Each structure stands twice: as structure tokens, then as C-alpha cells.
Amino acid sequence: MLQHRSELPEVAPLTLTDEAPSPARIEAFSDGVFAIIITLLVLDIRVPREADLHGEELIGALLRQWPVYVAYVLSFLQVGVVWANHHTMFHYLRHSDHVLLFTNLILLLCVAILPFTTALMAEYARSDTNDLRIAALLYSAALCSAGVMFSFMWQHAQRARLVKLNVNTSRLYALTWHWRLVPLFYGLAFVLALVTPYLSVGIYILLLIYYAMPGPTVVRWTTGQREAWVAESASGDQRC
């Protein structure tokens, strides 16, 4: 027998938050991709075969591979910095939406190409200037695209109100400027690769030093300065 309409259990209507992808799922998937990317980077370091030494000592053959080692360390740290900042961003998100999900996939696409661009840089590090410049441009283009997508993700998260409600607004302000500079510096490295690839590599090293070491300190300092400015503005308004 059919139940009367009034006897049916009430079902709460779906909200936008109920249908939104979970930030935890997105972050977990991204962590797996970052781990695979870092693992793939090491595959370009090959053991010199004894049959290929032709009388050369092993130490000499290992030293000849120095571009591979440098490119590996540089890209490993680059991926590590992106992963660390990605983790920080998702710490402040309470939920996500389709735009954030899709943008995160594009970010991973840009970072996932690094094993290829890293191998390219290592292979042509000692070639003529034109080939090295092309390799450096491709390497820079991937990182610049990743920086643009990362900054866009954070800007969208704030516009769409995906950020946690109890977060210090001064900290959000500091993080916004902290991450807004990422595509600008990577874009500068891309332009400098047209002049000389070594200058663009220098920019990458400076960015690694900044985002790995004093970067969080700068965020805390900017947060404090912003809080002091807000407090001073509030007291000035009260006096008026």
C-alpha cells in the first residue's frame, strides 16, 4: 500500500556545499600526482655501463653526467615547493567547487611535464646556445604556467568564498601577495631565458631559497604589518 504523502520522511534539499567536491579528496589526489612526478625525475639518472666506459674510469663517467644531477635537484626542489604551497593553500579551504577542481587538474598538468622538460635541460645543457635556449624556454613555460594556475586557484577560492570563515584576514592578505608574485617571477625567468638560460636558472634558485626558507617568515611579517595597519586605521576612525 502506498504511503500518504504527509507520511513520507522529509528530505533536506541539496545545497551547493553538499554537491561540491571535497578539498580533502582533491588534496589527496594531488599529493599522489606530486609523489609520482618526483619519482619520475630520478629515472633520468642512469648508471654508466662498464661496456661503455672504453677504458675511462667510473668517476669520470659519473662526473660527465653533472647536468643530469643539477637538473634533478633543481626540479625536485621546484616540485617540493609547489607541493608545500599547495598543502598550505588547502589548509585554508573549507570546501571546493568545479572551477577549483578543474584548475587544480591544469596545475597538475603543468607540473607533470617537468620530468620531460628537466631531461631536456640536462641533455642540452652543454650544447650550442640556441638548443639550450629552447630547452630553457620550455622548462620556464611549464613552471610559469603552473605559477599562473596556482595564483588563479587562490584568487578564485577567495572570490567564491571557499576559504574557511575563521581565518585571519591579515593572513589571507599576506598569502595573496605571497602567491601573486609566483607567476611574475617565473615569467621573468621565461623572458631571461631568451637572453641567456643561465639567468633564468638563477631566478629559479632564488625562488627556491625564498619560498623554502624566508618565505613563511615574510608571510608572518606581512601579516603583522597588515594587522598593525588595520588596528591603526580602526583607532583613527574611532577618534574621528
JOHU-V549154 format. One record per residue. D_FIRST is the distance of its C-alpha to the first C-alpha in whole Angstrom. Layout:
d_first=(D_FIRST:D_FIRST)
This chain:
d_first=(0:4:6:9:12:14:12:13:16:19:21:25:26:29:32:35:36:33:34:37:39:40:44:44:42:45:48:47:47:50:52:51:53:56:56:56:59:61:61:62:65:67:67:69:72:73:76:79:80:83:84:84:86:89:91:90:89:85:86:87:84:82:83:83:79:80:78:75:75:75:72:70:71:71:67:66:67:65:62:62:63:60:58:59:58:55:54:55:54:50:51:51:48:44:42:43:42:42:46:47:45:47:50:50:50:53:55:54:55:58:59:58:61:63:64:65:67:69:70:72:73:75:76:78:79:83:83:84:83:81:79:78:78:75:73:74:72:69:69:69:66:64:64:65:61:60:61:60:57:57:58:56:53:54:55:51:50:51:51:47:47:46:48:48:48:50:53:57:57:61:60:58:61:63:60:60:64:64:62:63:66:65:65:68:70:68:69:73:73:72:75:77:76:78:81:81:78:80:79:76:75:77:75:72:74:74:70:70:72:71:67:67:70:71:68:65:69:69:65:66:69:68:65:67:69:66:65:69:69:66:67:70:69:67:70:72:69:69:73:73)
